[in-house]
């Protein structure tokens, strides 16, 4: 029985597709990757934050005051694992 010889056409197609895809990725020719520029009238500046006021009244709420800490604070680091994890 003679050995069956496979055609290298599929291999060549896969290599060609990889090269084309790599070229498109590297050269950024993909139109879906374009990001439109931001219109300057929609940008904000830090001057808009000049009159910002924050209400800290929520921190004096009884539900916030009744929160408790469980465990040790600050957390003390314990010893690491073993040198050989397979032992």
PDB file of N, CA, C and O in Angstrom:
ATOM      1  N   UNK A   1       0.830  -1.163   0.000  1.00  0.00           N
ATOM      2  CA  UNK A   1       0.000   0.000   0.000  1.00  0.00           C
ATOM      3  C   UNK A   1       0.891   1.249   0.000  1.00  0.00           C
ATOM      4  O   UNK A   1       1.806   1.357   0.817  1.00  0.00           O
ATOM      5  N   UNK A   2       0.634   2.165  -0.889  1.00  0.00           N
ATOM      6  CA  UNK A   2       1.436   3.367  -1.024  1.00  0.00           C
ATOM      7  C   UNK A   2       1.006   4.397   0.013  1.00  0.00           C
ATOM      8  O   UNK A   2      -0.184   4.529   0.298  1.00  0.00           O
ATOM      9  N   UNK A   3       1.963   5.126   0.579  1.00  0.00           N
ATOM     10  CA  UNK A   3       1.582   6.164   1.552  1.00  0.00           C
ATOM     11  C   UNK A   3       0.802   7.285   0.869  1.00  0.00           C
ATOM     12  O   UNK A   3       1.063   7.640  -0.280  1.00  0.00           O
ATOM     13  N   UNK A   4      -0.166   7.830   1.611  1.00  0.00           N
ATOM     14  CA  UNK A   4      -1.001   8.906   1.076  1.00  0.00           C
ATOM     15  C   UNK A   4      -0.253  10.224   1.254  1.00  0.00           C
ATOM     16  O   UNK A   4       0.165  10.567   2.359  1.00  0.00           O
ATOM     17  N   UNK A   5      -0.090  10.951   0.163  1.00  0.00           N
ATOM     18  CA  UNK A   5       0.612  12.242   0.198  1.00  0.00           C
ATOM     19  C   UNK A   5      -0.432  13.356   0.246  1.00  0.00           C
ATOM     20  O   UNK A   5      -1.309  13.428  -0.615  1.00  0.00           O
ATOM     21  N   UNK A   6      -0.334  14.220   1.248  1.00  0.00           N
ATOM     22  CA  UNK A   6      -1.285  15.303   1.392  1.00  0.00           C
ATOM     23  C   UNK A   6      -0.800  16.527   0.620  1.00  0.00           C
ATOM     24  O   UNK A   6       0.402  16.765   0.495  1.00  0.00           O
ATOM     25  N   UNK A   7      -1.740  17.283   0.115  1.00  0.00           N
ATOM     26  CA  UNK A   7      -1.413  18.478  -0.642  1.00  0.00           C
ATOM     27  C   UNK A   7      -1.027  19.610   0.322  1.00  0.00           C
ATOM     28  O   UNK A   7      -1.681  19.802   1.347  1.00  0.00           O
ATOM     29  N   UNK A   8       0.022  20.349  -0.004  1.00  0.00           N
ATOM     30  CA  UNK A   8       0.443  21.441   0.878  1.00  0.00           C
ATOM     31  C   UNK A   8      -0.357  22.724   0.660  1.00  0.00           C
ATOM     32  O   UNK A   8       0.008  23.764   1.210  1.00  0.00           O
ATOM     33  N   UNK A   9      -1.430  22.684  -0.121  1.00  0.00           N
ATOM     34  CA  UNK A   9      -2.196  23.895  -0.426  1.00  0.00           C
ATOM     35  C   UNK A   9      -2.804  24.491   0.848  1.00  0.00           C
ATOM     36  O   UNK A   9      -2.763  25.706   1.043  1.00  0.00           O
ATOM     37  N   UNK A  10      -3.362  23.652   1.704  1.00  0.00           N
ATOM     38  CA  UNK A  10      -3.986  24.162   2.937  1.00  0.00           C
ATOM     39  C   UNK A  10      -2.928  24.805   3.834  1.00  0.00           C
ATOM     40  O   UNK A  10      -3.184  25.839   4.450  1.00  0.00           O
ATOM     41  N   UNK A  11      -1.768  24.210   3.907  1.00  0.00           N
ATOM     42  CA  UNK A  11      -0.684  24.779   4.697  1.00  0.00           C
ATOM     43  C   UNK A  11      -0.290  26.153   4.158  1.00  0.00           C
ATOM     44  O   UNK A  11      -0.087  27.087   4.934  1.00  0.00           O
ATOM     45  N   UNK A  12      -0.182  26.280   2.852  1.00  0.00           N
ATOM     46  CA  UNK A  12       0.163  27.562   2.231  1.00  0.00           C
ATOM     47  C   UNK A  12      -0.929  28.604   2.469  1.00  0.00           C
ATOM     48  O   UNK A  12      -0.623  29.780   2.667  1.00  0.00           O
ATOM     49  N   UNK A  13      -2.188  28.194   2.452  1.00  0.00           N
ATOM     50  CA  UNK A  13      -3.286  29.132   2.716  1.00  0.00           C
ATOM     51  C   UNK A  13      -3.243  29.635   4.163  1.00  0.00           C
ATOM     52  O   UNK A  13      -3.479  30.816   4.418  1.00  0.00           O
ATOM     53  N   UNK A  14      -2.949  28.755   5.091  1.00  0.00           N
ATOM     54  CA  UNK A  14      -2.878  29.157   6.496  1.00  0.00           C
ATOM     55  C   UNK A  14      -1.711  30.114   6.713  1.00  0.00           C
ATOM     56  O   UNK A  14      -1.850  31.101   7.436  1.00  0.00           O
ATOM     57  N   UNK A  15      -0.576  29.839   6.105  1.00  0.00           N
ATOM     58  CA  UNK A  15       0.582  30.722   6.242  1.00  0.00           C
ATOM     59  C   UNK A  15       0.290  32.080   5.620  1.00  0.00           C
ATOM     60  O   UNK A  15       0.625  33.112   6.201  1.00  0.00           O
ATOM     61  N   UNK A  16      -0.340  32.089   4.431  1.00  0.00           N
ATOM     62  CA  UNK A  16      -0.670  33.353   3.770  1.00  0.00           C
ATOM     63  C   UNK A  16      -1.660  34.159   4.603  1.00  0.00           C
ATOM     64  O   UNK A  16      -1.499  35.370   4.758  1.00  0.00           O
ATOM     65  N   UNK A  17      -2.678  33.499   5.137  1.00  0.00           N
ATOM     66  CA  UNK A  17      -3.654  34.181   5.984  1.00  0.00           C
ATOM     67  C   UNK A  17      -2.980  34.767   7.227  1.00  0.00           C
ATOM     68  O   UNK A  17      -3.311  35.879   7.639  1.00  0.00           O
ATOM     69  N   UNK A  18      -2.053  34.042   7.819  1.00  0.00           N
ATOM     70  CA  UNK A  18      -1.323  34.549   8.987  1.00  0.00           C
ATOM     71  C   UNK A  18      -0.489  35.763   8.652  1.00  0.00           C
ATOM     72  O   UNK A  18      -0.430  36.714   9.432  1.00  0.00           O
ATOM     73  N   UNK A  19       0.160  35.741   7.495  1.00  0.00           N
ATOM     74  CA  UNK A  19       0.983  36.883   7.092  1.00  0.00           C
ATOM     75  C   UNK A  19       0.115  38.108   6.828  1.00  0.00           C
ATOM     76  O   UNK A  19       0.459  39.212   7.249  1.00  0.00           O
ATOM     77  N   UNK A  20      -1.013  37.924   6.132  1.00  0.00           N
ATOM     78  CA  UNK A  20      -1.907  39.049   5.830  1.00  0.00           C
ATOM     79  C   UNK A  20      -2.499  39.619   7.121  1.00  0.00           C
ATOM     80  O   UNK A  20      -2.559  40.836   7.295  1.00  0.00           O
ATOM     81  N   UNK A  21      -2.932  38.743   8.017  1.00  0.00           N
ATOM     82  CA  UNK A  21      -3.498  39.205   9.283  1.00  0.00           C
ATOM     83  C   UNK A  21      -2.443  39.934  10.114  1.00  0.00           C
ATOM     84  O   UNK A  21      -2.731  40.971  10.712  1.00  0.00           O
ATOM     85  N   UNK A  22      -1.241  39.402  10.153  1.00  0.00           N
ATOM     86  CA  UNK A  22      -0.168  40.062  10.881  1.00  0.00           C
ATOM     87  C   UNK A  22       0.174  41.417  10.298  1.00  0.00           C
ATOM     88  O   UNK A  22       0.441  42.366  11.035  1.00  0.00           O
ATOM     89  N   UNK A  23       0.167  41.514   8.968  1.00  0.00           N
ATOM     90  CA  UNK A  23       0.440  42.800   8.323  1.00  0.00           C
ATOM     91  C   UNK A  23      -0.635  43.821   8.659  1.00  0.00           C
ATOM     92  O   UNK A  23      -0.328  44.970   8.977  1.00  0.00           O
ATOM     93  N   UNK A  24      -1.904  43.402   8.588  1.00  0.00           N
ATOM     94  CA  UNK A  24      -2.997  44.333   8.908  1.00  0.00           C
ATOM     95  C   UNK A  24      -2.939  44.769  10.368  1.00  0.00           C
ATOM     96  O   UNK A  24      -3.197  45.930  10.686  1.00  0.00           O
ATOM     97  N   UNK A  25      -2.603  43.847  11.242  1.00  0.00           N
ATOM     98  CA  UNK A  25      -2.510  44.194  12.661  1.00  0.00           C
ATOM     99  C   UNK A  25      -1.341  45.148  12.906  1.00  0.00           C
ATOM    100  O   UNK A  25      -1.478  46.133  13.633  1.00  0.00           O
ATOM    101  N   UNK A  26      -0.205  44.855  12.304  1.00  0.00           N
ATOM    102  CA  UNK A  26       0.985  45.664  12.538  1.00  0.00           C
ATOM    103  C   UNK A  26       0.876  47.046  11.906  1.00  0.00           C
ATOM    104  O   UNK A  26       1.370  48.023  12.468  1.00  0.00           O
ATOM    105  N   UNK A  27       0.242  47.139  10.756  1.00  0.00           N
ATOM    106  CA  UNK A  27       0.171  48.428  10.069  1.00  0.00           C
ATOM    107  C   UNK A  27      -1.062  49.233  10.447  1.00  0.00           C
ATOM    108  O   UNK A  27      -1.243  50.348   9.958  1.00  0.00           O
ATOM    109  N   UNK A  28      -1.902  48.693  11.300  1.00  0.00           N
ATOM    110  CA  UNK A  28      -3.102  49.373  11.791  1.00  0.00           C
ATOM    111  C   UNK A  28      -4.014  49.819  10.650  1.00  0.00           C
ATOM    112  O   UNK A  28      -4.572  50.915  10.693  1.00  0.00           O
ATOM    113  N   UNK A  29      -4.161  48.989   9.650  1.00  0.00           N
ATOM    114  CA  UNK A  29      -5.044  49.302   8.531  1.00  0.00           C
ATOM    115  C   UNK A  29      -6.484  48.876   8.796  1.00  0.00           C
ATOM    116  O   UNK A  29      -7.348  49.031   7.933  1.00  0.00           O
ATOM    117  N   UNK A  30      -6.739  48.349   9.969  1.00  0.00           N
ATOM    118  CA  UNK A  30      -8.076  47.900  10.317  1.00  0.00           C
ATOM    119  C   UNK A  30      -8.951  49.119  10.579  1.00  0.00           C
ATOM    120  O   UNK A  30      -8.688  49.850  11.534  1.00  0.00           O
ATOM    121  N   UNK A  31      -9.996  49.376   9.762  1.00  0.00           N
ATOM    122  CA  UNK A  31     -10.803  50.581   9.971  1.00  0.00           C
ATOM    123  C   UNK A  31     -11.619  50.542  11.259  1.00  0.00           C
ATOM    124  O   UNK A  31     -12.015  51.596  11.755  1.00  0.00           O
ATOM    125  N   UNK A  32     -11.882  49.371  11.810  1.00  0.00           N
ATOM    126  CA  UNK A  32     -12.659  49.310  13.043  1.00  0.00           C
ATOM    127  C   UNK A  32     -11.827  49.755  14.244  1.00  0.00           C
ATOM    128  O   UNK A  32     -12.379  49.981  15.321  1.00  0.00           O
ATOM    129  N   UNK A  33     -10.521  49.883  14.081  1.00  0.00           N
ATOM    130  CA  UNK A  33      -9.662  50.292  15.185  1.00  0.00           C
ATOM    131  C   UNK A  33      -9.511  51.805  15.268  1.00  0.00           C
ATOM    132  O   UNK A  33      -8.862  52.303  16.187  1.00  0.00           O
ATOM    133  N   UNK A  34     -10.094  52.549  14.329  1.00  0.00           N
ATOM    134  CA  UNK A  34      -9.980  54.008  14.353  1.00  0.00           C
ATOM    135  C   UNK A  34     -10.797  54.584  15.507  1.00  0.00           C
ATOM    136  O   UNK A  34     -11.945  54.196  15.727  1.00  0.00           O
ATOM    137  N   UNK A  35     -10.195  55.502  16.230  1.00  0.00           N
ATOM    138  CA  UNK A  35     -10.877  56.162  17.333  1.00  0.00           C
ATOM    139  C   UNK A  35     -11.101  57.612  16.928  1.00  0.00           C
ATOM    140  O   UNK A  35     -10.144  58.320  16.616  1.00  0.00           O
ATOM    141  N   UNK A  36     -12.342  58.058  16.930  1.00  0.00           N
ATOM    142  CA  UNK A  36     -12.589  59.443  16.513  1.00  0.00           C
ATOM    143  C   UNK A  36     -12.035  60.436  17.534  1.00  0.00           C
ATOM    144  O   UNK A  36     -11.968  60.156  18.731  1.00  0.00           O
ATOM    145  N   UNK A  37     -11.647  61.587  17.032  1.00  0.00           N
ATOM    146  CA  UNK A  37     -11.122  62.635  17.914  1.00  0.00           C
ATOM    147  C   UNK A  37     -12.252  63.231  18.744  1.00  0.00           C
ATOM    148  O   UNK A  37     -13.396  63.300  18.294  1.00  0.00           O
ATOM    149  N   UNK A  38     -11.924  63.657  19.949  1.00  0.00           N
ATOM    150  CA  UNK A  38     -12.917  64.252  20.839  1.00  0.00           C
ATOM    151  C   UNK A  38     -13.117  65.702  20.456  1.00  0.00           C
ATOM    152  O   UNK A  38     -12.159  66.442  20.232  1.00  0.00           O
ATOM    153  N   UNK A  39     -14.366  66.091  20.384  1.00  0.00           N
ATOM    154  CA  UNK A  39     -14.699  67.477  20.061  1.00  0.00           C
ATOM    155  C   UNK A  39     -14.308  68.368  21.244  1.00  0.00           C
ATOM    156  O   UNK A  39     -14.703  68.077  22.373  1.00  0.00           O
ATOM    157  N   UNK A  40     -13.552  69.436  21.022  1.00  0.00           N
ATOM    158  CA  UNK A  40     -13.079  70.270  22.139  1.00  0.00           C
ATOM    159  C   UNK A  40     -14.194  70.895  22.964  1.00  0.00           C
ATOM    160  O   UNK A  40     -13.978  71.203  24.137  1.00  0.00           O
ATOM    161  N   UNK A  41     -15.378  71.094  22.394  1.00  0.00           N
ATOM    162  CA  UNK A  41     -16.444  71.726  23.191  1.00  0.00           C
ATOM    163  C   UNK A  41     -17.011  70.782  24.245  1.00  0.00           C
ATOM    164  O   UNK A  41     -17.711  71.226  25.155  1.00  0.00           O
ATOM    165  N   UNK A  42     -16.719  69.489  24.135  1.00  0.00           N
ATOM    166  CA  UNK A  42     -17.200  68.534  25.131  1.00  0.00           C
ATOM    167  C   UNK A  42     -16.175  68.255  26.212  1.00  0.00           C
ATOM    168  O   UNK A  42     -16.480  67.559  27.180  1.00  0.00           O
ATOM    169  N   UNK A  43     -14.991  68.769  26.076  1.00  0.00           N
ATOM    170  CA  UNK A  43     -13.977  68.529  27.101  1.00  0.00           C
ATOM    171  C   UNK A  43     -14.227  69.441  28.290  1.00  0.00           C
ATOM    172  O   UNK A  43     -14.761  70.541  28.151  1.00  0.00           O
ATOM    173  N   UNK A  44     -13.837  68.970  29.442  1.00  0.00           N
ATOM    174  CA  UNK A  44     -14.016  69.763  30.663  1.00  0.00           C
ATOM    175  C   UNK A  44     -12.657  70.162  31.190  1.00  0.00           C
ATOM    176  O   UNK A  44     -11.638  69.556  30.859  1.00  0.00           O
ATOM    177  N   UNK A  45     -12.661  71.168  31.998  1.00  0.00           N
ATOM    178  CA  UNK A  45     -11.409  71.606  32.603  1.00  0.00           C
ATOM    179  C   UNK A  45     -11.553  71.535  34.114  1.00  0.00           C
ATOM    180  O   UNK A  45     -12.645  71.312  34.635  1.00  0.00           O
ATOM    181  N   UNK A  46     -10.471  71.720  34.791  1.00  0.00           N
ATOM    182  CA  UNK A  46     -10.495  71.669  36.248  1.00  0.00           C
ATOM    183  C   UNK A  46     -11.171  72.894  36.852  1.00  0.00           C
ATOM    184  O   UNK A  46     -11.535  72.885  38.028  1.00  0.00           O
ATOM    185  N   UNK A  47     -11.339  73.935  36.063  1.00  0.00           N
ATOM    186  CA  UNK A  47     -12.035  75.126  36.578  1.00  0.00           C
ATOM    187  C   UNK A  47     -13.499  74.818  36.879  1.00  0.00           C
ATOM    188  O   UNK A  47     -14.113  75.495  37.703  1.00  0.00           O
ATOM    189  N   UNK A  48     -14.064  73.807  36.223  1.00  0.00           N
ATOM    190  CA  UNK A  48     -15.441  73.433  36.519  1.00  0.00           C
ATOM    191  C   UNK A  48     -15.575  72.859  37.932  1.00  0.00           C
ATOM    192  O   UNK A  48     -16.664  72.865  38.506  1.00  0.00           O
ATOM    193  N   UNK A  49     -14.479  72.371  38.483  1.00  0.00           N
ATOM    194  CA  UNK A  49     -14.504  71.795  39.827  1.00  0.00           C
ATOM    195  C   UNK A  49     -14.245  72.835  40.913  1.00  0.00           C
ATOM    196  O   UNK A  49     -14.208  72.498  42.096  1.00  0.00           O
ATOM    197  N   UNK A  50     -14.070  74.074  40.527  1.00  0.00           N
ATOM    198  CA  UNK A  50     -13.727  75.134  41.471  1.00  0.00           C
ATOM    199  C   UNK A  50     -14.825  75.345  42.523  1.00  0.00           C
ATOM    200  O   UNK A  50     -14.513  75.582  43.690  1.00  0.00           O
ATOM    201  N   UNK A  51     -16.066  75.264  42.143  1.00  0.00           N
ATOM    202  CA  UNK A  51     -17.178  75.516  43.058  1.00  0.00           C
ATOM    203  C   UNK A  51     -17.814  74.223  43.562  1.00  0.00           C
ATOM    204  O   UNK A  51     -18.959  74.236  44.015  1.00  0.00           O
ATOM    205  N   UNK A  52     -17.097  73.121  43.491  1.00  0.00           N
ATOM    206  CA  UNK A  52     -17.608  71.831  43.940  1.00  0.00           C
ATOM    207  C   UNK A  52     -17.683  71.799  45.455  1.00  0.00           C
ATOM    208  O   UNK A  52     -16.730  72.176  46.138  1.00  0.00           O
ATOM    209  N   UNK A  53     -18.805  71.352  45.978  1.00  0.00           N
ATOM    210  CA  UNK A  53     -18.924  71.210  47.429  1.00  0.00           C
ATOM    211  C   UNK A  53     -19.325  69.770  47.734  1.00  0.00           C
ATOM    212  O   UNK A  53     -20.191  69.200  47.070  1.00  0.00           O
ATOM    213  N   UNK A  54     -18.691  69.198  48.736  1.00  0.00           N
ATOM    214  CA  UNK A  54     -18.930  67.819  49.121  1.00  0.00           C
ATOM    215  C   UNK A  54     -19.634  67.814  50.464  1.00  0.00           C
ATOM    216  O   UNK A  54     -19.202  68.487  51.399  1.00  0.00           O
ATOM    217  N   UNK A  55     -20.716  67.057  50.562  1.00  0.00           N
ATOM    218  CA  UNK A  55     -21.488  66.951  51.797  1.00  0.00           C
ATOM    219  C   UNK A  55     -20.946  65.768  52.605  1.00  0.00           C
ATOM    220  O   UNK A  55     -21.123  64.614  52.215  1.00  0.00           O
ATOM    221  N   UNK A  56     -20.296  66.054  53.715  1.00  0.00           N
ATOM    222  CA  UNK A  56     -19.740  65.011  54.569  1.00  0.00           C
ATOM    223  C   UNK A  56     -20.740  64.566  55.632  1.00  0.00           C
ATOM    224  O   UNK A  56     -20.364  63.831  56.546  1.00  0.00           O
ATOM    225  N   UNK A  57     -21.976  64.979  55.543  1.00  0.00           N
ATOM    226  CA  UNK A  57     -22.985  64.621  56.524  1.00  0.00           C
ATOM    227  C   UNK A  57     -23.275  63.134  56.568  1.00  0.00           C
ATOM    228  O   UNK A  57     -23.686  62.621  57.609  1.00  0.00           O
ATOM    229  N   UNK A  58     -23.074  62.438  55.477  1.00  0.00           N
ATOM    230  CA  UNK A  58     -23.349  61.001  55.455  1.00  0.00           C
ATOM    231  C   UNK A  58     -22.396  60.249  56.384  1.00  0.00           C
ATOM    232  O   UNK A  58     -22.727  59.158  56.848  1.00  0.00           O
ATOM    233  N   UNK A  59     -21.222  60.812  56.662  1.00  0.00           N
ATOM    234  CA  UNK A  59     -20.270  60.140  57.544  1.00  0.00           C
ATOM    235  C   UNK A  59     -20.695  60.200  59.004  1.00  0.00           C
ATOM    236  O   UNK A  59     -20.201  59.417  59.815  1.00  0.00           O
ATOM    237  N   UNK A  60     -21.597  61.107  59.359  1.00  0.00           N
ATOM    238  CA  UNK A  60     -22.071  61.181  60.739  1.00  0.00           C
ATOM    239  C   UNK A  60     -23.342  60.357  60.936  1.00  0.00           C
ATOM    240  O   UNK A  60     -23.935  60.405  62.014  1.00  0.00           O
ATOM    241  N   UNK A  61     -23.766  59.621  59.947  1.00  0.00           N
ATOM    242  CA  UNK A  61     -24.947  58.763  60.036  1.00  0.00           C
ATOM    243  C   UNK A  61     -24.685  57.655  61.056  1.00  0.00           C
ATOM    244  O   UNK A  61     -23.564  57.160  61.167  1.00  0.00           O
ATOM    245  N   UNK A  62     -25.726  57.270  61.800  1.00  0.00           N
ATOM    246  CA  UNK A  62     -25.568  56.248  62.849  1.00  0.00           C
ATOM    247  C   UNK A  62     -25.206  54.888  62.258  1.00  0.00           C
ATOM    248  O   UNK A  62     -24.539  54.095  62.923  1.00  0.00           O
ATOM    249  N   UNK A  63     -25.625  54.601  61.034  1.00  0.00           N
ATOM    250  CA  UNK A  63     -25.272  53.322  60.421  1.00  0.00           C
ATOM    251  C   UNK A  63     -23.784  53.255  60.118  1.00  0.00           C
ATOM    252  O   UNK A  63     -23.175  52.190  60.226  1.00  0.00           O
ATOM    253  N   UNK A  64     -23.198  54.371  59.743  1.00  0.00           N
ATOM    254  CA  UNK A  64     -21.764  54.407  59.481  1.00  0.00           C
ATOM    255  C   UNK A  64     -20.997  54.328  60.799  1.00  0.00           C
ATOM    256  O   UNK A  64     -19.961  53.666  60.870  1.00  0.00           O
ATOM    257  N   UNK A  65     -21.492  54.993  61.839  1.00  0.00           N
ATOM    258  CA  UNK A  65     -20.815  55.002  63.132  1.00  0.00           C
ATOM    259  C   UNK A  65     -20.859  53.639  63.809  1.00  0.00           C
ATOM    260  O   UNK A  65     -19.987  53.330  64.622  1.00  0.00           O
ATOM    261  N   UNK A  66     -21.864  52.812  63.488  1.00  0.00           N
ATOM    262  CA  UNK A  66     -21.997  51.517  64.149  1.00  0.00           C
ATOM    263  C   UNK A  66     -21.182  50.412  63.482  1.00  0.00           C
ATOM    264  O   UNK A  66     -21.220  49.270  63.940  1.00  0.00           O
ATOM    265  N   UNK A  67     -20.457  50.713  62.431  1.00  0.00           N
ATOM    266  CA  UNK A  67     -19.642  49.693  61.775  1.00  0.00           C
ATOM    267  C   UNK A  67     -18.497  49.287  62.691  1.00  0.00           C
ATOM    268  O   UNK A  67     -17.906  50.127  63.369  1.00  0.00           O
ATOM    269  N   UNK A  68     -18.187  47.990  62.708  1.00  0.00           N
ATOM    270  CA  UNK A  68     -17.118  47.473  63.555  1.00  0.00           C
ATOM    271  C   UNK A  68     -16.040  46.834  62.698  1.00  0.00           C
ATOM    272  O   UNK A  68     -16.292  46.390  61.578  1.00  0.00           O
ATOM    273  N   UNK A  69     -14.843  46.799  63.245  1.00  0.00           N
ATOM    274  CA  UNK A  69     -13.710  46.171  62.568  1.00  0.00           C
ATOM    275  C   UNK A  69     -13.541  44.783  63.148  1.00  0.00           C
ATOM    276  O   UNK A  69     -13.481  44.613  64.366  1.00  0.00           O
ATOM    277  N   UNK A  70     -13.465  43.795  62.279  1.00  0.00           N
ATOM    278  CA  UNK A  70     -13.238  42.423  62.707  1.00  0.00           C
ATOM    279  C   UNK A  70     -11.818  42.034  62.322  1.00  0.00           C
ATOM    280  O   UNK A  70     -11.368  42.317  61.211  1.00  0.00           O
ATOM    281  N   UNK A  71     -11.124  41.394  63.231  1.00  0.00           N
ATOM    282  CA  UNK A  71      -9.776  40.945  62.935  1.00  0.00           C
ATOM    283  C   UNK A  71      -8.743  41.933  63.422  1.00  0.00           C
ATOM    284  O   UNK A  71      -9.044  42.884  64.143  1.00  0.00           O
ATOM    285  N   UNK A  72      -7.538  41.685  63.015  1.00  0.00           N
ATOM    286  CA  UNK A  72      -6.394  42.455  63.477  1.00  0.00           C
ATOM    287  C   UNK A  72      -6.098  43.597  62.508  1.00  0.00           C
ATOM    288  O   UNK A  72      -6.004  43.391  61.298  1.00  0.00           O
ATOM    289  N   UNK A  73      -5.952  44.806  63.057  1.00  0.00           N
ATOM    290  CA  UNK A  73      -5.584  45.950  62.239  1.00  0.00           C
ATOM    291  C   UNK A  73      -4.361  46.601  62.827  1.00  0.00           C
ATOM    292  O   UNK A  73      -4.342  46.790  64.044  1.00  0.00           O
ATOM    293  N   UNK A  74      -3.385  46.947  62.115  1.00  0.00           N
ATOM    294  CA  UNK A  74      -3.172  46.605  60.719  1.00  0.00           C
ATOM    295  C   UNK A  74      -2.862  45.119  60.586  1.00  0.00           C
ATOM    296  O   UNK A  74      -2.416  44.483  61.541  1.00  0.00           O
ATOM    297  N   UNK A  75      -3.091  44.589  59.434  1.00  0.00           N
ATOM    298  CA  UNK A  75      -2.870  43.166  59.199  1.00  0.00           C
ATOM    299  C   UNK A  75      -1.383  42.880  59.273  1.00  0.00           C
ATOM    300  O   UNK A  75      -0.580  43.520  58.593  1.00  0.00           O
ATOM    301  N   UNK A  76      -1.024  41.913  60.105  1.00  0.00           N
ATOM    302  CA  UNK A  76       0.373  41.522  60.254  1.00  0.00           C
ATOM    303  C   UNK A  76       0.694  40.426  59.240  1.00  0.00           C
ATOM    304  O   UNK A  76       0.006  39.406  59.194  1.00  0.00           O
ATOM    305  N   UNK A  77       1.720  40.625  58.435  1.00  0.00           N
ATOM    306  CA  UNK A  77       2.053  39.587  57.462  1.00  0.00           C
ATOM    307  C   UNK A  77       2.566  38.346  58.169  1.00  0.00           C
ATOM    308  O   UNK A  77       3.355  38.423  59.112  1.00  0.00           O
ATOM    309  N   UNK A  78       2.110  37.224  57.701  1.00  0.00           N
ATOM    310  CA  UNK A  78       2.573  35.970  58.284  1.00  0.00           C
ATOM    311  C   UNK A  78       3.668  35.402  57.396  1.00  0.00           C
ATOM    312  O   UNK A  78       3.968  35.940  56.329  1.00  0.00           O
ATOM    313  N   UNK A  79       4.253  34.319  57.850  1.00  0.00           N
ATOM    314  CA  UNK A  79       5.302  33.674  57.077  1.00  0.00           C
ATOM    315  C   UNK A  79       4.767  33.192  55.748  1.00  0.00           C
ATOM    316  O   UNK A  79       3.602  32.808  55.635  1.00  0.00           O
ATOM    317  N   UNK A  80       5.611  33.213  54.756  1.00  0.00           N
ATOM    318  CA  UNK A  80       5.202  32.777  53.424  1.00  0.00           C
ATOM    319  C   UNK A  80       5.055  31.269  53.360  1.00  0.00           C
ATOM    320  O   UNK A  80       5.096  30.576  54.376  1.00  0.00           O
ATOM    321  N   UNK A  81       4.887  30.789  52.173  1.00  0.00           N
ATOM    322  CA  UNK A  81       4.733  29.358  51.957  1.00  0.00           C
ATOM    323  C   UNK A  81       6.068  28.647  52.083  1.00  0.00           C
ATOM    324  O   UNK A  81       7.054  29.228  52.539  1.00  0.00           O
ATOM    325  N   UNK A  82       6.090  27.426  51.689  1.00  0.00           N
ATOM    326  CA  UNK A  82       7.316  26.650  51.769  1.00  0.00           C
ATOM    327  C   UNK A  82       8.174  26.897  50.534  1.00  0.00           C
ATOM    328  O   UNK A  82       7.687  27.355  49.500  1.00  0.00           O
ATOM    329  N   UNK A  83       9.452  26.586  50.663  1.00  0.00           N
ATOM    330  CA  UNK A  83      10.364  26.730  49.543  1.00  0.00           C
ATOM    331  C   UNK A  83      10.044  25.726  48.438  1.00  0.00           C
ATOM    332  O   UNK A  83      10.154  26.030  47.251  1.00  0.00           O
ATOM    333  N   UNK A  84       9.652  24.539  48.849  1.00  0.00           N
ATOM    334  CA  UNK A  84       9.337  23.497  47.888  1.00  0.00           C
ATOM    335  C   UNK A  84       7.872  23.129  48.051  1.00  0.00           C
ATOM    336  O   UNK A  84       7.531  22.444  49.015  1.00  0.00           O
ATOM    337  N   UNK A  85       6.988  23.553  47.151  1.00  0.00           N
ATOM    338  CA  UNK A  85       5.563  23.273  47.322  1.00  0.00           C
ATOM    339  C   UNK A  85       5.206  21.805  47.131  1.00  0.00           C
ATOM    340  O   UNK A  85       4.078  21.410  47.427  1.00  0.00           O
ATOM    341  N   UNK A  86       6.129  20.992  46.646  1.00  0.00           N
ATOM    342  CA  UNK A  86       5.845  19.576  46.412  1.00  0.00           C
ATOM    343  C   UNK A  86       6.265  18.695  47.574  1.00  0.00           C
ATOM    344  O   UNK A  86       6.162  17.471  47.488  1.00  0.00           O
ATOM    345  N   UNK A  87       6.726  19.281  48.635  1.00  0.00           N
ATOM    346  CA  UNK A  87       7.138  18.512  49.811  1.00  0.00           C
ATOM    347  C   UNK A  87       6.001  18.302  50.740  1.00  0.00           C
ATOM    348  O   UNK A  87       6.166  17.673  51.786  1.00  0.00           O
TER     349      UNK A  87
END
